[in-house]
């Protein structure tokens, strides 16, 4: 044993106790500071803070909108002050609830969403008085408060985007439809003590922007058309006060690394997915409308050449890597 062992051990104990005392000291100062803050305010040392008054909020009665938690939900307040809540139940049925002040004035089921992979639900009032909602493979709209809901099948839109008097929507389309770049995804790892590798070829899925016209939804722009990365379902789209269109979205690619090992009756496995990148992009409204396009209706199985569309180039905001370990 080293002759300096006990000396070093005492020094480490002293350092630990010293840090603990410093922590307690600052904690006491924090309590004293919080306790002294109201008197300081009362002495007009911070007049701006002293003048602030909490708003007078009165809570109304509790409203039970739905008995069971929905899988998707969204809401809006229309131009006459009526709140609309839309939700998709576990049975894939789309419900609509109208609320005025503190009363539920209407409940109705609009239909069943047939696409089981529906991941989005969006609603908008455009133009004023016309309520629209989309989810999965269907859109519904109502032209007036007491009008009948109209169902439109074959929906591909995922997010509405109003720009002035025009209405756009964004959705994710398969790479094969727009002839996006092809890539090879590799999945590899160890199964027990056996190395395994396999691969697949895929065209990158892309985010596109379409405009509503009398002939249907016409695709005008495509996001990162030259990239081999997929655009994921999780994206945000909006406009600023100058009618610039902003996009925030994730990109990724397939393939992963995995390991699965067993020792006796115990087994352990893990999967490491590919890195996901957060990107942003911007497009002016004038650039979008000035571009000539011959894109076809978005409900068609054939989509026009993406070279005819506006190419929106995104910029990375940082890499995010997701890893999942399962036992």
C-alpha positions in Angstrom: 0.0 0.0 0.0 1.3 3.4 -0.9 2.4 5.6 2.1 0.4 8.5 0.6 -2.8 6.5 0.5 -4.2 7.8 3.8 -3.1 11.3 3.1 -4.8 11.3 -0.3 -7.9 9.7 1.2 -8.2 12.4 3.8 -7.8 15.1 1.1 -10.6 13.5 -1.0 -12.9 13.4 2.1 -12.1 17.1 2.9 -12.9 18.1 -0.7 -16.2 16.2 -0.7 -17.2 17.8 2.6 -16.2 21.3 1.3 -18.3 20.9 -1.8 -21.2 19.8 0.3 -20.9 22.8 2.6 -20.7 25.2 -0.4 -23.9 23.6 -1.8 -25.7 24.1 1.5 -24.5 27.7 1.8 -25.8 28.6 -1.7 -29.1 26.8 -1.0 -29.6 28.9 2.1 -28.8 32.1 0.2 -31.4 31.1 -2.4 -34.1 30.7 0.3 -33.2 34.0 1.9 -33.3 35.7 -1.5 -36.7 34.4 -2.3 -38.0 35.4 1.1 -36.6 38.9 0.7 -37.9 39.6 -2.8 -41.5 40.7 -1.9 -40.3 43.3 0.6 -37.9 44.6 -2.1 -40.8 45.0 -4.5 -42.9 46.6 -1.9 -40.2 49.3 -1.4 -40.6 50.3 -5.0 -37.2 49.1 -6.0 -38.8 47.4 -9.0 -41.8 49.6 -9.9 -42.5 47.8 -13.1 -42.9 44.5 -11.3 -45.0 46.0 -8.5 -47.5 47.5 -11.0 -48.2 44.1 -12.6 -51.5 42.6 -11.7 -52.5 39.0 -12.4 -55.4 38.7 -14.9 -58.8 38.0 -13.5 -59.5 34.5 -14.7 -62.7 32.7 -14.0 -62.9 29.1 -14.9 -66.1 27.8 -16.3 -67.6 24.3 -15.9 -65.6 21.4 -17.0 -66.5 20.0 -20.5 -66.1 16.3 -21.2 -65.4 16.3 -25.0 -64.8 12.5 -25.3 -64.9 9.7 -22.9 -61.8 7.9 -24.1 -58.4 9.4 -25.2 -58.4 9.8 -29.0 -55.4 8.8 -31.2 -55.4 12.2 -33.0 -57.0 15.6 -32.2 -56.9 19.2 -33.4 -59.0 22.3 -33.0 -59.8 25.8 -34.4 -61.9 28.8 -33.6 -63.9 30.1 -36.6 -64.6 33.6 -37.7 -67.8 33.9 -35.6 -66.2 32.6 -32.4 -67.3 29.0 -32.4 -64.7 26.4 -31.3 -64.4 23.2 -33.4 -62.7 20.1 -32.0 -61.9 17.2 -34.3 -60.6 13.9 -33.1 -60.0 10.4 -34.4 -61.0 7.6 -32.0 -59.4 4.2 -31.8 -62.0 2.8 -34.1 -60.7 5.2 -36.8 -63.9 7.2 -36.7 -63.6 11.0 -37.1 -65.7 13.1 -34.7 -66.6 16.8 -34.7 -67.6 18.8 -31.6 -68.7 22.4 -31.7 -68.4 24.5 -28.5 -69.8 28.0 -27.9 -68.7 29.7 -24.7 -69.1 27.0 -22.1 -71.6 24.7 -23.9 -71.3 21.9 -26.4 -73.8 22.7 -29.1 -73.1 19.9 -31.5 -71.6 16.4 -31.6 -71.3 14.4 -34.8 -69.4 11.6 -36.5 -68.1 12.5 -39.9 -66.9 9.2 -41.2 -64.3 6.4 -40.8 -60.7 6.9 -41.8 -59.8 3.9 -43.9 -56.1 4.5 -44.0 -54.8 2.7 -40.9 -51.4 4.4 -41.2 -52.9 7.9 -40.9 -50.5 10.0 -38.8 -51.9 13.5 -39.3 -55.1 15.4 -38.6 -55.5 19.0 -39.7 -58.4 21.5 -39.9 -58.9 25.0 -41.3 -61.5 27.6 -42.1 -60.9 28.7 -45.7 -62.5 30.8 -47.0 -64.4 32.3 -44.0 -67.4 30.1 -43.2 -66.1 27.0 -44.9 -64.6 24.4 -42.5 -62.3 21.8 -43.8 -60.7 18.8 -42.1 -58.4 16.1 -43.3 -57.0 12.8 -42.0 -55.7 9.7 -43.7 -57.2 9.2 -47.1 -60.2 11.5 -46.7 -61.1 15.2 -46.6 -64.4 16.6 -45.3 -65.7 20.1 -45.7 -68.8 22.1 -44.7 -69.6 25.3 -46.7 -71.9 26.9 -44.0 -72.7 26.3 -40.3 -75.9 24.3 -41.0 -74.7 22.7 -44.2 -74.1 19.0 -44.7 -70.5 17.7 -44.5 -69.2 16.5 -47.9 -66.7 13.7 -48.0 -63.8 13.6 -50.5 -61.9 10.3 -50.9 -58.4 9.9 -52.1 -56.8 12.6 -49.9 -53.1 12.9 -49.8 -52.7 16.2 -48.0 -51.2 16.2 -44.5 -51.1 19.9 -43.6 -53.2 22.8 -44.8 -51.4 26.1 -45.6 -53.5 29.3 -46.3 -51.6 32.1 -48.1 -53.9 35.1 -48.7 -56.9 34.0 -50.7 -55.1 30.8 -51.9 -55.0 27.4 -50.2 -52.1 25.1 -50.3 -51.3 21.7 -48.7 -48.2 19.7 -48.1 -47.8 16.0 -48.2 -45.2 13.2 -48.4 -45.1 11.3 -51.7 -43.3 8.1 -52.6 -40.0 8.4 -54.5 -41.1 6.1 -57.3 -43.9 8.6 -58.2 -41.6 11.5 -58.7 -38.4 9.6 -59.8 -36.3 10.8 -56.9 -32.7 9.6 -56.5 -32.3 5.9 -55.6 -30.2 4.7 -52.7 -29.1 1.4 -51.1 -30.0 0.8 -47.5 -27.9 -1.7 -45.5 -29.0 -3.5 -42.4 -26.3 -5.6 -40.6 -25.5 -7.1 -37.3 -25.0 -10.3 -35.2 -27.7 -12.9 -34.6 -26.3 -15.0 -31.8 -22.8 -15.6 -33.2 -23.7 -15.4 -36.9 -23.0 -12.1 -38.8 -25.9 -11.0 -41.0 -26.2 -8.4 -43.7 -28.9 -7.5 -46.2 -29.7 -4.5 -48.3 -32.5 -3.0 -50.4 -32.9 -0.3 -53.0 -35.3 2.6 -52.6 -36.2 5.9 -54.1 -36.2 8.7 -51.5 -39.7 9.9 -50.3 -40.2 13.6 -50.7 -42.3 16.4 -49.2 -44.3 18.3 -51.9 -46.4 21.5 -51.9 -49.7 21.6 -53.8 -52.2 24.3 -54.5 -56.0 24.0 -54.6 -57.5 24.8 -58.0 -60.9 24.1 -59.7 -59.2 21.0 -61.3 -58.0 19.7 -57.9 -54.7 19.9 -56.0 -51.8 20.8 -58.3 -48.3 20.1 -57.2 -46.0 23.2 -57.4 -42.9 22.4 -55.4 -40.8 19.6 -54.1 -38.4 19.6 -51.1 -34.7 18.6 -51.7 -35.3 16.8 -55.0 -31.6 15.9 -55.5 -31.2 14.4 -52.0 -31.2 10.6 -51.4 -32.6 11.1 -47.9 -36.3 10.5 -47.1 -38.5 13.3 -45.8 -40.2 12.0 -42.7 -43.9 12.4 -41.8 -43.2 14.8 -38.9 -43.0 18.2 -40.5 -44.2 21.8 -39.8 -45.2 24.4 -42.4 -46.3 28.0 -42.0 -46.1 31.6 -43.2 -44.8 34.8 -41.8 -46.2 38.4 -42.1 -44.5 38.8 -45.5 -46.1 35.6 -46.9 -42.8 33.8 -46.9 -43.4 30.0 -46.6 -41.3 28.2 -44.0 -40.7 24.5 -43.6 -39.3 22.5 -40.7 -38.8 18.8 -41.3 -36.8 15.7 -40.6 -34.9 13.6 -43.1 -33.5 10.1 -42.7 -32.7 7.0 -44.5 -33.3 3.3 -44.0 -31.0 0.6 -42.7 -29.7 -0.1 -39.2 -27.3 -2.1 -37.1 -28.4 -4.7 -34.6 -27.2 -7.3 -32.2 -29.0 -10.2 -30.5 -27.1 -12.4 -28.1 -28.1 -15.1 -25.6 -26.3 -16.6 -22.6 -28.1 -19.5 -21.0 -31.7 -18.6 -20.7 -31.1 -14.8 -20.8 -31.1 -12.9 -24.1 -30.3 -9.3 -25.0 -30.7 -7.4 -28.2 -30.3 -3.8 -29.4 -30.9 -1.8 -32.6 -29.2 1.4 -33.6 -31.1 3.3 -36.3 -29.7 5.7 -38.8 -29.1 9.4 -37.9 -32.1 11.7 -38.4 -31.4 15.3 -39.5 -33.6 18.3 -38.8 -33.7 20.8 -41.7 -35.4 24.1 -42.5 -36.3 25.8 -45.8 -37.9 29.0 -47.0 -39.8 30.0 -50.1 -41.4 33.3 -51.1 -45.0 33.2 -52.3 -44.0 35.2 -55.4 -41.4 32.6 -56.4 -44.0 29.8 -56.0 -46.6 31.4 -58.2 -44.2 32.7 -60.8 -43.0 29.2 -61.6 -44.8 27.6 -64.5 -45.9 24.0 -63.8 -47.8 21.3 -65.7 -48.2 19.1 -62.6 -51.2 16.8 -62.6 -54.0 16.5 -60.1 -52.6 15.0 -56.8 -55.2 12.2 -56.8 -53.8 10.8 -60.0 -51.6 7.7 -59.8 -49.1 9.4 -62.2 -47.3 12.5 -61.1 -45.6 14.9 -63.5 -41.8 15.2 -63.9 -40.5 16.9 -60.8 -38.2 19.0 -63.0 -41.2 21.1 -63.7 -41.7 22.0 -60.1 -40.0 24.6 -57.9 -37.0 22.9 -56.2 -36.9 23.9 -52.5 -33.4 23.5 -51.0 -33.3 23.0 -47.2 -30.5 23.6 -44.8 -29.6 21.3 -41.8 -30.1 22.5 -38.3 -28.3 19.6 -36.6 -28.2 15.9 -36.4 -30.3 13.8 -34.0 -29.6 10.1 -33.6 -32.2 7.8 -32.1 -31.2 4.5 -30.5 -33.5 1.9 -29.1 -32.5 -1.0 -26.8 -34.9 -3.9 -26.2 -34.4 -6.8 -23.9 
